[in-house]
């Protein structure tokens, strides 16, 4: 299992929008293609199909969606990623957003060092979407 440390970003315009995370997953996580989303809004337990690097089929399942937390599992070919996005109001009307994830599967464990900066990259991309 490869754990990642949470990446943090703060700013008045930063908040979690579950639908943004579903509809634009390919923008904050460019390793994935657009998630097939038949639902108008993200649905807990809903399965959203995508492809890793445009080739490997994967499924994204949301385990929790509320005003402050989005928890998901991405599964593909004997490996998975369990991730969480959290938004917490902090002083001065700002929102601190954190993202972290855990990988499971031999290949992802072997590549764990290459994933160390990924949570920060994702937060940075999400910030660009809401700015």
N, CA, C and O of each residue as an XYZ file, in Angstrom:
524
protein
N       0.847     -1.162      0.000
C       0.000      0.000      0.000
C       0.896      1.229      0.000
O       1.835      1.306      0.792
N       0.625      2.181     -0.865
C       1.392      3.412     -0.943
C       0.530      4.571     -0.479
O      -0.412      4.960     -1.169
N       0.842      5.122      0.675
C       0.087      6.268      1.171
C       0.716      7.544      0.656
O       1.931      7.617      0.471
N      -0.103      8.539      0.429
C       0.404      9.849      0.057
C       0.024     10.823      1.148
O      -0.995     10.653      1.816
N       0.840     11.842      1.328
C       0.510     12.877      2.291
C      -0.473     13.839      1.647
O      -0.415     14.077      0.441
N      -1.387     14.400      2.457
C      -2.359     15.329      1.876
C      -1.684     16.559      1.277
O      -0.724     17.087      1.838
N      -2.185     16.999      0.155
C      -1.766     18.275     -0.426
C      -2.780     19.303      0.033
O      -3.973     19.009      0.115
N      -2.317     20.509      0.332
C      -3.218     21.541      0.830
C      -3.131     22.783     -0.034
O      -2.070     23.139     -0.545
N      -4.276     23.433     -0.183
C      -4.327     24.694     -0.895
C      -5.422     25.530     -0.261
O      -6.486     25.002      0.064
N      -5.190     26.824     -0.077
C      -6.176     27.699      0.545
C      -6.502     28.865     -0.367
O      -5.666     29.298     -1.161
N      -7.713     29.368     -0.251
C      -8.100     30.544     -1.014
C      -9.589     30.767     -0.939
O     -10.355     29.822     -0.752
N     -10.007     32.009     -1.084
C     -11.416     32.333     -0.926
C     -12.284     31.680     -2.004
O     -13.463     31.419     -1.763
N     -11.727     31.414     -3.177
C     -12.535     30.869     -4.260
C     -12.490     29.352     -4.329
O     -13.063     28.761     -5.245
N     -11.827     28.716     -3.387
C     -11.618     27.273     -3.455
C     -12.674     26.556     -2.629
O     -12.752     26.739     -1.414
N     -13.476     25.748     -3.283
C     -14.429     24.903     -2.578
C     -14.660     23.652     -3.404
O     -14.407     23.635     -4.609
N     -15.139     22.611     -2.752
C     -15.401     21.354     -3.461
C     -16.792     21.402     -4.068
O     -17.766     21.707     -3.379
N     -16.884     21.111     -5.321
C     -18.164     20.943     -5.995
C     -18.165     19.516     -6.529
O     -17.482     19.232     -7.513
N     -18.916     18.613     -5.905
C     -18.883     17.219     -6.347
C     -19.115     17.049     -7.844
O     -18.468     16.218     -8.481
N     -20.034     17.832     -8.410
C     -20.291     17.685     -9.835
C     -19.078     18.098    -10.659
O     -18.815     17.504    -11.705
N     -18.341     19.097    -10.209
C     -17.121     19.506    -10.883
C     -16.109     18.357    -10.876
O     -15.435     18.107    -11.875
N     -16.012     17.676     -9.759
C     -15.059     16.572     -9.657
C     -15.460     15.425    -10.585
O     -14.595     14.794    -11.193
N     -16.761     15.149    -10.701
C     -17.214     14.087    -11.606
C     -17.059     14.499    -13.066
O     -16.434     13.792    -13.857
N     -17.628     15.636    -13.411
C     -17.667     16.044    -14.815
C     -16.310     16.421    -15.377
O     -16.079     16.272    -16.577
N     -15.423     16.898    -14.550
C     -14.135     17.390    -15.042
C     -12.958     16.620    -14.469
O     -11.861     17.164    -14.341
N     -13.173     15.380    -14.131
C     -12.108     14.568    -13.556
C     -10.871     14.561    -14.456
O      -9.741     14.551    -13.968
N     -11.090     14.568    -15.750
C      -9.967     14.530    -16.692
C      -9.149     15.822    -16.656
O      -8.024     15.845    -17.154
N      -9.691     16.893    -16.079
C      -8.952     18.150    -15.986
C      -8.090     18.219    -14.727
O      -6.988     18.766    -14.772
N      -8.568     17.674    -13.601
C      -7.722     17.681    -12.403
C      -6.883     16.411    -12.299
O      -5.921     16.371    -11.532
N      -7.232     15.382    -13.054
C      -6.444     14.150    -13.097
C      -6.278     13.758    -14.569
O      -7.040     12.938    -15.082
N      -5.278     14.347    -15.252
C      -5.146     14.115    -16.692
C      -4.756     12.686    -17.071
O      -4.726     12.360    -18.258
N      -4.460     11.834    -16.100
C      -4.208     10.427    -16.413
C      -5.506      9.730    -16.801
O      -5.483      8.648    -17.387
N      -6.645     10.355    -16.473
C      -7.943      9.753    -16.758
C      -8.640     10.474    -17.892
O      -8.443     11.670    -18.107
N      -9.453      9.731    -18.607
C     -10.313     10.333    -19.610
C     -11.561     10.858    -18.932
O     -11.717     10.718    -17.719
N     -12.446     11.457    -19.700
C     -13.706     11.940    -19.139
C     -14.467     10.760    -18.554
O     -14.512      9.683    -19.147
N     -15.061     10.970    -17.393
C     -15.852      9.921    -16.758
C     -17.237      9.904    -17.377
O     -17.901     10.938    -17.460
N     -17.670      8.736    -17.810
C     -19.022      8.597    -18.352
C     -19.999      8.829    -17.214
O     -20.020      8.069    -16.246
N     -20.801      9.867    -17.323
C     -21.668     10.269    -16.235
C     -23.105     10.407    -16.743
O     -23.472     11.422    -17.334
N     -23.902      9.378    -16.506
C     -25.296      9.417    -16.926
C     -26.148     10.176    -15.909
O     -27.284     10.553    -16.201
N     -25.595     10.398    -14.712
C     -26.314     11.096    -13.662
C     -26.146     12.609    -13.832
O     -25.102     13.075    -14.289
N     -27.162     13.358    -13.468
C     -27.056     14.831    -13.514
C     -26.132     15.330    -12.424
O     -25.477     16.359    -12.594
N     -26.066     14.621    -11.306
C     -25.180     14.948    -10.196
C     -24.466     13.674     -9.775
O     -24.951     12.567    -10.004
N     -23.310     13.850     -9.160
C     -22.582     12.686     -8.661
C     -23.464     11.938     -7.660
O     -24.152     12.557     -6.849
N     -23.440     10.625     -7.721
C     -24.279      9.796     -6.875
C     -23.400      8.858     -6.065
O     -22.541      8.169     -6.616
N     -23.615      8.833     -4.760
C     -22.879      7.897     -3.912
C     -23.219      6.487     -4.370
O     -24.390      6.138     -4.514
N     -22.205      5.691     -4.594
C     -22.398      4.326     -5.072
C     -22.503      4.220     -6.581
O     -22.479      3.119     -7.130
N     -22.619      5.353     -7.255
C     -22.673      5.348     -8.722
C     -21.326      4.963     -9.305
O     -20.280      5.308     -8.756
N     -21.355      4.254    -10.409
C     -20.121      3.840    -11.082
C     -19.942      4.681    -12.333
O     -20.842      4.772    -13.168
N     -18.782      5.289    -12.456
C     -18.464      6.158    -13.584
C     -17.279      5.547    -14.324
O     -16.198      5.390    -13.756
N     -17.485      5.211    -15.574
C     -16.431      4.572    -16.368
C     -15.501      5.621    -16.964
O     -15.927      6.704    -17.366
N     -14.214      5.268    -17.009
C     -13.205      6.134    -17.591
C     -12.085      5.249    -18.128
O     -12.181      4.023    -18.075
N     -11.042      5.855    -18.636
C      -9.863      5.125    -19.112
C      -8.618      5.805    -18.583
O      -8.521      7.032    -18.567
N      -7.660      4.989    -18.147
C      -6.373      5.492    -17.676
C      -5.460      5.615    -18.880
O      -5.252      4.658    -19.626
N      -4.917      6.814    -19.055
C      -4.029      7.129    -20.187
C      -4.669      6.795    -21.530
O      -3.973      6.512    -22.505
N      -6.012      6.829    -21.574
C      -6.731      6.598    -22.810
C      -6.796      5.144    -23.238
O      -7.339      4.834    -24.298
N      -6.247      4.248    -22.426
C      -6.150      2.851    -22.830
C      -6.817      1.892    -21.847
O      -7.664      1.092    -22.244
N      -6.449      1.964    -20.586
C      -6.858      0.975    -19.587
C      -8.229      1.349    -19.011
O      -8.375      2.425    -18.431
N      -9.230      0.480    -19.160
C     -10.543      0.778    -18.598
C     -10.497      0.835    -17.072
O      -9.791      0.056    -16.430
N     -11.255      1.762    -16.507
C     -11.306      1.919    -15.056
C     -12.712      2.332    -14.646
O     -13.492      2.834    -15.454
N     -13.015      2.110    -13.381
C     -14.294      2.527    -12.813
C     -14.038      3.388    -11.589
O     -13.201      3.063    -10.747
N     -14.763      4.480    -11.505
C     -14.690      5.407    -10.385
C     -16.001      5.294     -9.620
O     -17.075      5.449    -10.201
N     -15.920      5.026     -8.315
C     -17.103      4.902     -7.472
C     -16.975      5.892     -6.323
O     -15.962      5.916     -5.625
N     -18.005      6.707     -6.130
C     -18.029      7.652     -5.015
C     -18.618      6.975     -3.789
O     -19.714      6.416     -3.846
N     -17.886      7.025     -2.675
C     -18.345      6.420     -1.424
C     -18.996      7.444     -0.509
O     -19.827      7.088      0.327
N     -18.630      8.708     -0.658
C     -19.190      9.776      0.172
C     -19.144     11.075     -0.613
O     -18.134     11.402     -1.236
N     -20.230     11.801     -0.578
C     -20.292     13.128     -1.190
C     -21.146     14.002     -0.272
O     -22.331     13.734     -0.070
N     -20.540     15.033      0.274
C     -21.312     16.007      1.037
C     -20.640     17.371      0.872
O     -19.731     17.519      0.055
N     -21.072     18.347      1.628
C     -20.584     19.714      1.435
C     -19.094     19.871      1.706
O     -18.475     20.809      1.203
N     -18.509     18.975      2.488
C     -17.096     19.129      2.848
C     -16.204     17.973      2.413
O     -14.980     18.083      2.489
N     -16.788     16.871      1.959
C     -15.987     15.676      1.687
C     -16.451     14.959      0.428
O     -17.647     14.769      0.206
N     -15.493     14.571     -0.381
C     -15.743     13.667     -1.503
C     -14.756     12.521     -1.346
O     -13.543     12.731     -1.381
N     -15.274     11.313     -1.175
C     -14.445     10.119     -1.015
C     -14.753      9.185     -2.178
O     -15.916      8.961     -2.513
N     -13.692      8.634     -2.798
C     -13.879      7.812     -3.994
C     -12.920      6.625     -4.005
O     -11.942      6.582     -3.259
N     -13.232      5.662     -4.876
C     -12.331      4.549     -5.184
C     -12.282      4.436     -6.701
O     -13.315      4.418     -7.369
N     -11.078      4.360     -7.228
C     -10.844      4.153     -8.651
C     -10.240      2.758     -8.794
O      -9.202      2.463     -8.200
N     -10.894      1.897     -9.587
C     -10.430      0.505     -9.726
C     -10.124      0.181    -11.178
O     -10.840      0.590    -12.092
N      -9.033     -0.569    -11.368
C      -8.666     -1.009    -12.713
C      -7.635     -2.109    -12.642
O      -6.653     -1.988    -11.909
N      -7.833     -3.159    -13.373
C      -6.827     -4.209    -13.623
C      -5.978     -4.582    -12.409
O      -4.752     -4.486    -12.466
N      -6.598     -5.000    -11.327
C      -5.852     -5.469    -10.163
C      -5.202     -4.373     -9.332
O      -4.368     -4.665     -8.475
N      -5.565     -3.133     -9.568
C      -5.040     -2.038     -8.759
C      -6.179     -1.076     -8.453
O      -7.203     -1.052     -9.136
N      -5.969     -0.282     -7.403
C      -6.994      0.695     -7.063
C      -6.375      1.896     -6.360
O      -5.260      1.845     -5.842
N      -7.145      2.977     -6.365
C      -6.780      4.193     -5.648
C      -7.982      4.587     -4.808
O      -9.086      4.748     -5.328
N      -7.766      4.742     -3.519
C      -8.793      5.261     -2.615
C      -8.396      6.685     -2.290
O      -7.288      6.928     -1.812
N      -9.294      7.636     -2.546
C      -8.931      9.029     -2.351
C      -9.997      9.814     -1.633
O     -11.149      9.392     -1.529
N      -9.588     10.975     -1.135
C     -10.501     11.856     -0.425
C     -10.139     13.313     -0.719
O      -8.967     13.686     -0.764
N     -11.165     14.107     -0.913
C     -11.068     15.564     -1.010
C     -11.833     16.117      0.173
O     -12.950     15.677      0.446
N     -11.244     17.089      0.892
C     -11.936     17.738      2.010
C     -11.825     19.247      1.858
O     -10.796     19.766      1.426
N     -12.890     19.940      2.216
C     -12.900     21.404      2.227
C     -13.314     21.857      3.618
O     -14.367     21.466      4.123
N     -12.474     22.687      4.232
C     -12.732     23.167      5.583
C     -12.611     24.687      5.585
O     -11.627     25.235      5.090
N     -13.611     25.366      6.142
C     -13.531     26.821      6.280
C     -12.473     27.160      7.311
O     -12.417     26.558      8.384
N     -11.630     28.134      6.977
C     -10.588     28.600      7.886
C     -10.752     30.104      8.067
O     -11.642     30.704      7.464
N      -9.915     30.711      8.878
C      -9.995     32.145      9.173
C     -10.068     32.991      7.915
O      -9.514     32.636      6.875
N     -10.764     34.120      8.028
C     -10.817     35.086      6.940
C     -11.693     34.690      5.775
O     -11.537     35.239      4.684
N     -12.617     33.751      5.964
C     -13.511     33.365      4.885
C     -12.858     32.506      3.815
O     -13.415     32.338      2.730
N     -11.700     31.971      4.103
C     -11.023     31.106      3.138
C     -11.450     29.664      3.347
O     -11.959     29.296      4.406
N     -11.238     28.865      2.333
C     -11.501     27.433      2.405
C     -10.193     26.704      2.141
O      -9.516     26.967      1.147
N      -9.840     25.786      3.038
C      -8.656     24.965      2.819
C      -9.116     23.643      2.219
O      -9.971     22.958      2.779
N      -8.546     23.300      1.092
C      -8.884     22.051      0.419
C      -7.699     21.106      0.521
O      -6.563     21.481      0.230
N      -7.973     19.884      0.933
C      -6.926     18.867      0.997
C      -7.342     17.680      0.148
O      -8.527     17.387     -0.011
N      -6.344     17.008     -0.389
C      -6.579     15.802     -1.176
C      -5.489     14.807     -0.814
O      -4.314     15.162     -0.730
N      -5.876     13.589     -0.605
C      -4.902     12.525     -0.377
C      -5.465     11.243     -0.971
O      -6.669     11.119     -1.194
N      -4.577     10.298     -1.220
C      -5.023      9.025     -1.768
C      -4.067      7.918     -1.357
O      -2.922      8.166     -0.978
N      -4.564      6.697     -1.441
C      -3.802      5.496     -1.136
C      -3.914      4.565     -2.328
O      -4.998      4.375     -2.880
N      -2.793      3.988     -2.719
C      -2.790      3.036     -3.830
C      -2.691      1.611     -3.305
O      -2.053      1.346     -2.286
N      -3.338      0.703     -4.024
C      -3.298     -0.728     -3.728
C      -2.964     -1.451     -5.027
O      -3.444     -1.073     -6.095
N      -2.152     -2.477     -4.933
C      -1.758     -3.240     -6.110
C      -0.249     -3.161     -6.295
O       0.369     -2.129     -6.035
N       0.328     -4.260     -6.744
C       1.785     -4.382     -6.834
C       2.428     -3.311     -7.716
O       3.440     -2.724     -7.332
N       1.858     -3.052     -8.877
C       2.453     -2.075     -9.790
C       2.475     -0.682     -9.167
O       3.496      0.005     -9.215
N       1.368     -0.270     -8.591
C       1.315      1.061     -7.988
C       2.203      1.163     -6.760
O       2.785      2.218     -6.505
N       2.317      0.083     -5.996
C       3.247      0.087     -4.855
C       4.674      0.267     -5.334
O       5.454      0.994     -4.719
N       5.016     -0.387     -6.420
C       6.380     -0.277     -6.955
C       6.678      1.132     -7.450
O       7.836      1.547     -7.483
N       5.651      1.862     -7.832
C       5.825      3.213     -8.383
C       5.536      4.302     -7.349
O       5.380      5.466     -7.718
N       5.460      3.953     -6.071
C       4.972      4.890     -5.052
C       5.719      6.209     -5.005
O       5.091      7.242     -4.770
N       7.020      6.228     -5.215
C       7.770      7.490     -5.170
C       7.346      8.439     -6.291
O       7.332      9.655     -6.102
N       7.006      7.897     -7.433
C       6.607      8.766     -8.544
C       5.261      9.442     -8.278
O       4.924     10.423     -8.942
N       4.489      8.931     -7.318
C       3.189      9.513     -7.003
C       3.245     10.551     -5.882
O       2.225     11.167     -5.576
N       4.402     10.760     -5.266
C       4.492     11.679     -4.126
C       3.973     13.086     -4.432
O       3.274     13.640     -3.584
N       4.263     13.700     -5.579
C       3.763     15.057     -5.825
C       2.353     15.118     -6.421
O       1.830     16.210     -6.640
N       1.747     13.997     -6.678
C       0.503     13.961     -7.443
C      -0.661     14.651     -6.731
O      -1.424     15.367     -7.380
N      -0.823     14.461     -5.424
C      -1.938     15.103     -4.717
C      -1.850     16.622     -4.844
O      -2.867     17.282     -5.062
N      -0.664     17.176     -4.711
C      -0.490     18.623     -4.855
C      -0.823     19.069     -6.280
O      -1.465     20.103     -6.467
N      -0.398     18.307     -7.274
C      -0.723     18.646     -8.671
C      -2.234     18.687     -8.866
O      -2.755     19.589     -9.522
N      -2.936     17.710     -8.297
C      -4.388     17.646     -8.457
C      -5.075     18.841     -7.797
O      -5.987     19.433     -8.373
N      -4.636     19.192     -6.586
C      -5.213     20.352     -5.908
C      -4.964     21.613     -6.735
O      -5.852     22.454     -6.876
N      -3.768     21.740     -7.275
C      -3.428     22.905     -8.094
C      -4.318     22.974     -9.327
O      -4.789     24.053     -9.688
N      -4.554     21.839     -9.977
C      -5.431     21.816    -11.164
C      -6.876     22.143    -10.792
O      -7.558     22.868    -11.517
N      -7.340     21.609     -9.662
C      -8.702     21.894     -9.223
C      -8.831     23.387     -8.923
O      -9.840     23.997     -9.276
N      -7.837     23.976     -8.286
C      -7.856     25.410     -7.999
C      -8.001     26.207     -9.298
O      -8.760     27.174     -9.355
N      -7.276     25.801    -10.332
C      -7.354     26.502    -11.616
C      -8.764     26.417    -12.206
O      -9.198     27.336    -12.901
N      -9.472     25.339    -11.942
C     -10.830     25.173    -12.462
C     -11.831     26.105    -11.794
O     -12.798     26.532    -12.426
N     -11.609     26.424    -10.528
C     -12.573     27.239     -9.793
C     -12.132     28.691     -9.670
O     -12.864     29.513     -9.117
N     -10.955     29.015    -10.174
C     -10.466     30.403    -10.091
C     -11.041     31.241    -11.208
O     -10.744     32.432    -11.302
